[in-house]
Amino acid sequence: MVRELCANGHREGVKGSVHGAACALALLMATYNTAAWCYRRERHLGTNAIIYLFATAWEVKQTLHHLLKPVA
């Protein structure tokens, strides 16, 4: 089962869904850190917001990569 999941072109919907969930979580964390930074202006909150925004962009890319891949 693991081998099939890891194989290129197999279970792309499942892999895309996992990345989609990670994307949603990264976006939630980016939103929280951005809002917290607006109120408290602590350096680590701004840094976290930027990192989570990049993570969100990365997960969008990975989600689309899996969901737009032709099925083998």
N, C-alpha and C positions, 0 to 999 in steps of 0.2 A: 504494500500500500504506500509506504513512504517513497519507494522508488518511483512509483507511478505519479505521485504528487509532485515529485521533484523533476520529473521528465519534462522536457521542453514540449509545449503544445498540449499537455494533458492537464485537466482540471484547472484551466485558466480562470474560470469563474470563481472557484474557491480561492485561488491565490489573489485574484483581484479584490475579492471581498475582504480578505485579511488586510490587504493594503488600504482598502477603503476605510476599514475600521481604525487603522492606525492613523490615517489622514484625519478622520473626525476627531480623534483624541488629540492629535498634535494641534489642530485648529482650536480646540477647546482650551488647551494649555496656553497657546499664543494669545487668545482672547483674554484669558484671566490675567496673564502677566502684563499685557498691554494696559488693561484697566487698572491693575494694581500700581503699575508704574506711573500712570496719570495722577493717581492720588498720593503716592508716597515718594516718587522720584528716587527710588533706591536703584543704584547702578545694576545690581544683579537682576532686578526685574526687567529692566530694559534689555540686558544681555539675553536673558531667557526668552523674552518676546521675539527677539531677532532670530535666535536659534530655532525656536518652535515654528516661526514663519518659514524658515528654510526647510525644516523637516516636513511641514505641510506641503510645500511645493514639490519636494522629493517624492512624497507619498502620492500626490496627484499624478506625477509622472509614472510612478510604478503601477498605480492602479490602471491608468490608461494603457500602459504597456501590456498588461495582462488581458484587459477586457477587449482591446481592439485587435488582439492577436488572432489570426485565422485558426480555426480548430483543425487539428490533424486528423 
